[in-house]
C-alpha cells in the first residue's frame, strides 16, 4: 500500500468524524426545547419584537436547511462566529481557554501512568490473592464518578486540611486536585491493560531466555516485558486522552477552573451555538490528531504492522 493511500484513509475518516460531530451539534441545538433567541437574551419575559429581532440577527428565521448550509460554510471558512453570551469572537474565547484544558488532561494522564506502570509491573503474574485485590481496586476506581471523587477531594484536602485552594486557578497547587480527579477514573483501565500485556510478554520465549541467562525478575519485567506491553497501552491511551477532554466538563465545573469544559457547559445552558460548535470542533480535531499520532506510534512499536502494509 502506498504512503498516499495510507494517509488518505485516516484523513477521510477524520473529516467524517468532524462533519458528524458538527452535524450532531447543530441538530441537538435545534431539537432542544425552548427558543434559542429567547434563551440567549437572558432576560425574563422579553418582548415579542425583541425576540423576533434577535432571531433575525441569529439567522433563526431562515429555513433549517439554509441554516445548516450557512453553518457548514462558515466552518469551512474557519469562521466560528461571535459568542452570543460573551459577545467576543469564538476563536479568541477558545484560544484563551484551550491550554488550560490541555494542561489538565496531560497532567491527569501523566499521574495515571505514574501510578499504573509500577502497579502493573508489581502485580503481573503474581499470586491470585494479590491480583484479585488489585483488580478489585481497579474496578472501584474505574466505576467512581469524577464529580463524586472531586467533591471528596475538595472536602478533605481543601475545606478540612487547607492544603489546596478551593477554587482552582492557574497555579500548580490549583492543578493538583483536578488532575488527580481525572486520573483516578482511568488508572484502573491503564493498569488492567498494561498488566494483561505484561503477563502475555512474561510467557514469551525471549523472557524465558532472559531468566535462564540469570537476569533478575525485576529487570526482566522492566527491560523485556514492559516494552511489549506498551503496544496495546498506546491505543487505549489515545482513546483515554480524547475522553479526558470530554471529562473536563465535569471537573472544571466542580473545581471552578477555567477551560474548554466549563465554557462548553455554560454555552450549552445559554444555547450559545457558536461557542458550543467551536468547543466540539476543537475537541474533535484533538481527538483525530491524537488517534493519528497513536496509529503512527503503534506501527513504530510493532514492526509487524509495517510489514503488513508495505
N, C-alpha and C positions, 0 to 999 in steps of 0.2 A: 504494500500500500504506500503511495507517495506521501510526502510530507504535507502537500497542499490538501489532499483528501483527509488526512488525519486531523489537520487543523480545521477544516471546513465543518466537520461533523460536530465538534463541541461548540463551535461558533454559532452554527444554526440552532443548536439546542439551547444555547444561552439566549439567542434572540426570541425563541419560543417562550422561554421562561419569563423574560422581561415583558413580552406582549401579553402573556397570560396573566401575570401579576397585575399589570396596569388595567387590563380589561376587568378583572375581578374587582379591583378597587373602584373603578368607575361605576360598575353595576351595583356594588354594595352601597355606594354613596347615594344613588338614586332610588334604591329599594328600601332604605331605612325610613321609618315613619317620620312625619314632620316635614315642614317646608325648609329646605336648606337656607333660603334667603332670610326667613324669619329667625331661624336659629342663629345665623351668623350675625344678625343685628345685635343680639344680646340685650334687648330692651323688652320690658313687659308690655304686652298688648300694643304692638306697633300698628300704625295706621295702614289701611289698605294701599294708599298711594305710596307710602314709604316702602312697603313690601314689594309692590309692583315695580317701583324704580330700581330696587336692589336686585330683583330677579332679572331685569333687563341688563343691568350692569354686569351681572354674573353670567349672562347668556342663557339663563334657565328658561326663557320664554321661547327658545327655539325648539324644533323637533328633536327628539332624543338622538336620532341617527346623525343629525347635523352636529349636535353637541359632541358626539363620540368622534366624528371625523375631525372636528376642530381640536378636540382633546389630544388625539394622536398626532395631528400635525404640529401642534406646539411642542410635544415631546420630541418629535424628530428634529425640530429646530433647536432643541436644547432650552426652550423657553418654558420654565416651570411656573411662570406667573408670579403673582403677588399674594402673600398670605392674607386671607380675609380677616384674620384675627389680629395679627401683628402689624399689618399694613407695611410690610417690608418684602423685598424680593426673596422668594423661597431659596434661591441659591445662596444668598447671604445668610439666611437663617440656618441652613444645613451646614454651611462652611463653619459657622461658629459653634455648632454642636457635635459634628461628626467625630472629631478627635477625642472628645470626652467619652463617647460610647466605644470607640475602637480601643482606647486605653483600658477601659473597664473590661472589655471582652478578652483582650490579650492577657491582662493581669489575672483574670479568672482562669484562663486556660493554663497559664504558667503555674499557678497554685495547684491546679488539678494534676498536672504532670508531675510536679514536685512530690505530691503525696502518692499518686497512683504507681509510679515506677518502682520506688522502694517497696511498697506494699505488695505489688505483684511479684517482684523478684523474691521477696521473703516467703511468700505463701505458695508459689507454684510448685506442684509435685510434693507438697508436704503431707502430713498425716490428715486423715479425713476430718478430725475434730477441728484442727486449725483452719482447714479450708472451709469447712461448714460455718465456722464463726465469722470468717472473713466474708463469705458470700452473704450471710445474713446482714452484716453491717452494710455491705454494698447495696443490697436491696432496700434497706431502710433509707439510705442516703438518696438513692435514685427516686424513691417514691415520695420524698418530702417536698412539699410545695415551696417554691422560692419565697413567696410572701410570708409564709409561716417561719421559715428559717431567718429571714431578715428581721421580723418582729422580735424573735427570741434573741438574736444577736444585739439588736438595739436595746432591748430591755436590760440585758445583762452587762454588756460592755460600755454602753453609752449612758443610760439612765442610772444604773446601780453603781458600777465601778468608775465611770467617768473617764475611761481610757481613750475613747474615740469620740469625735464630735457627733451630736445628734443629727445635724444637717450636714450631709456630705458636700464638701467644697472641692477645690482643685488641689488641695494638699495631698501628700502621700497618706497621712493618717486618715483623711476622709475617703481614700480609695480602698482601704483595707477591708472594712466590713462589707461593702457592696461586692467586692471581688470574691471574698470568701463565700458570700451567699450564692453567687452564681456558680462558683466552683463546686460547692457541696453536691449539687444535683448531678454533676457529670463525673465526679470521682469514681462512683460505683461502676459506671459504664466503662470508663477507661481501664480501671483495674481488672474488670472481668475479661475484657477483650485482650489486654496485654498478658494476663495470666494464662488464658487459653492458648495464646500463641507461644508463650514460653514453654508450656507443658508439651506442646507438639514438637517444639525445637529440641527440648531436652531428650526426646526419644530418638532423634535423628542419629545416623551413624557418625557424623562429624563430632557431636558432643560426646558420644561413647568413646571415640578415639581420643578425644582430649582428656577424658578421665583416665583412660588407660596409660596416657603419657605422664600421668602424675599431676595434672593441673587440678588445683583446688576447686571445690564446688562453687564457691562464690565467683571465681574468675570464669568458670565455665558458663555460669548464668549471665554474667555481665558481658564477657567478650564474645561468646559464641551464640548464646540463646537470645539475648536481648535484641541484637541486630535483626534477626529473622522474625522476631515477634513484632517488630515495628511496622511490618508490611500491612497487616490488617488494621493496625492502630492509626496509620496515616489516613485511610479513608474515613474512619469513624471520626477522627479529629477534624477533618474538613467539614463534615456534616455538623458536628457539635459547635464549631465556631460560627457557622451560619445560624444555628439555633440560638446561640448566645446573643446574637444581635437582636433576635426577637425577644429573648428573655429579659433584656434590659428594660423593656417597658414596665414590667412589674418592679424590678429592683430600683430603677431610677425614681419611680413614684414613691416607693416605700422610704427611701433614704433622701428624698427631696434633692436629688442630684440632677444637674443639667445634663442633657444629652438627647440623642435622637428618640429614645424610648419615651421620655417624658414629653417631648414636643409632640410625638405621634399621639400619645394618649390625650393630650389637651386638644389637638387638632381634630381627632375623631369626635370628641364631645361637642365641639363647636361647629362641626360639619365644615371644616376648613379643607376643601378638596385639594387645592394646590399644595398645601403643606403635606397632607397625607400622601398625595401622589409622589412628591419628592422623597419622602422617607421610604416609601415602598420601592421606588426606583433605585435609591442608593443601596438599600438592603439587598435587593435582587442582584444588583451589579456586584456587590461584595461577595455574595454567595456564589455567583457564577465564576468570578475570577478565582476565588479560593478553590473551588472544585477543579478548575483547570490546572491550577498550581499543584494540587494534590495528585491529579492524574499524571502530571509530568514526574513528580517525585516518586510516585508508585512505580513508574517504568524505570526510573533510575535505580531504585532499591531492588526491584525484581527483574533481572535480565531476561527472564523467560518471556515477559510481555514484549520486550524489544524484538526478540527473535520471532514471536508470533505475528507481529505487524510489519516485519521487514519486507 
